[in-house]
């Protein structure tokens, strides 16, 4: 049973990083966003039992001009601000059975924290097949979150 674990340190308070995951206006800029896609829907009910839907309109992989919607749907199992978020989710059209994601955020002072994300991919051939791209996707997502928390820093770095 593969479990993907990725981490990222942020120069921001734990509550700011935690809240980004549950604030639709910010989450839509990093939560399941891809470089070539466009988030068309980001609905979040930030409570235990609450659900989320994030739809990313993406180009087809075969290079034609058509697109498809990758719909990420999930249910929050734990919401413990600012240190823990657990949810089950699936991605249509890729996965039928939900998988579990656990996010732990450890404060490291008033303006720093470390986020550790563990994604239990479940069992079966598909779980093993998706492991490398899942790791890459979460790593990029955590990096994108850094840019969204500090958009001015990103603009300054370009000059």
N, C-alpha and C positions, 0 to 999 in steps of 0.2 A: 504494500500500500504506500505509494509515493506521497511524501509531504514536502512541498516546496517551502523553504524558509529564506526570506530576504530581510535585510534591515537597512536603516538609513538614519543618520544623525541629522537633526535639524537645529539651527540656531534660532529657535522659537520656543515659547512656552508650550508645555504639553497640551494645555486646553486649547490653544490656537490650532495646533496640528489636529487634535481630536475633532474639534468643531468643523474643520474643513471637510471631513468625511460625511458630515450630516447636514451641511448647508448647501442646498441645491445650486445656488448661484456660483459658488466656488467649486463644488464637487463636479459640476458639468465640465469644468475645464481640465480635470485630471482623471476622474473616476471612470475607468474604462474608455477614456478618450484615446484615439490612435492618431498617428501622424497624418494618415490619409483619409480619416473618417470625419464625420460631423455629428456631434451629439444633437439629436433632434428632440429628445425627451430626457428629463432628469427629475423624477418624482421621488421624494424621500419622506417617509414617516419615521422620524427618529426616536423610536421607543421600542421596548421589548414587544415582539409580536407585530411591529410595524413592518411595512414592506417598502421596497424600492424597485424602481424600474429605470434603467438607463439604456437608451437606444442610441446606437452608433451606426449611422448610415455610412457604409464602406463600399469602395469599388470592388467589383468581382476580381478574384485572383487571376483569372485567365487573360486579363489585359483588355477585355472589351470595355465599352463605355457604360455598361450597366452597373447598378449598385444593388446592395442588399442591406437589410437592417439586422444587425447583431443586437439582440434584445437581452440585456442582463437583468434578471429578476431575482429578488432575494427577500429574505425575512430575517429581521434582527432577533437574535437569541439572547444576547447580553449587550447592554448599553451602560457602561460604568464610567461616566465622565470624570476625569480626563484620561483614564489609564487603560480601558479595555473595551473593545468592540468585537462582537462575534456575530457572524451571519452565515446563513446557508444561501447558496445561489446556484442558478444554472444559466446557461447561455444558449438561447435558441438562435440558430439552428444547430449548434454544435453538441450540446450535452442535454440529455433528457433527465438524468438523475441529479439532484442538487449535491453540491460539494460544500465543505465548510471552510470558512476563513476566520482566523483569529488574529486580531491586531492588539498588541500590547505596547503601550507607550510609557516609557520610564522617564520621569522628569530628572533632569540633570542640572538643577539650579533654576533660577527664575526665567531664564531665556534660552534654555537648551533642553533637548530631550532625544531619546533614541526610540525609534519605532521598529518593532519586530513583527513581521507578518508571517504567519504560517498558514498554508493552504493545503488541506488534506484533500487529495484528488480522488480518494476512493479506491476501488479495486477494479481490476480488469485491464485489458490491453490498451484501451483508450487512455486510461490514467497514465500509464507509462509513456504512451505516445505523446501526450500533451505536456509532459513534465518540462522539457527544455523551453518550449515557447511560453509556458505559464511562468516560469522563472524570469524569462526575459521581459514578459509583459508587466509583471509586478515591479520589477526593478525599474523599468521605464516610468511606470506610474508613480512610484515614490520619488523619482527624480523630477518628474513633472510637478508633483505636489510642492517640492522645494521652490520651483520657479513661480508657482502660483501664490505661495505665501509671501514671497519677496519679488514681485514683478519689477520693481524699480531696480533692484540689484541686477536682474537679468539684463535690463536695458543698458545699465552702466557698463556691464561686462562686454557689451558688443562694441563699445567705443575704444 
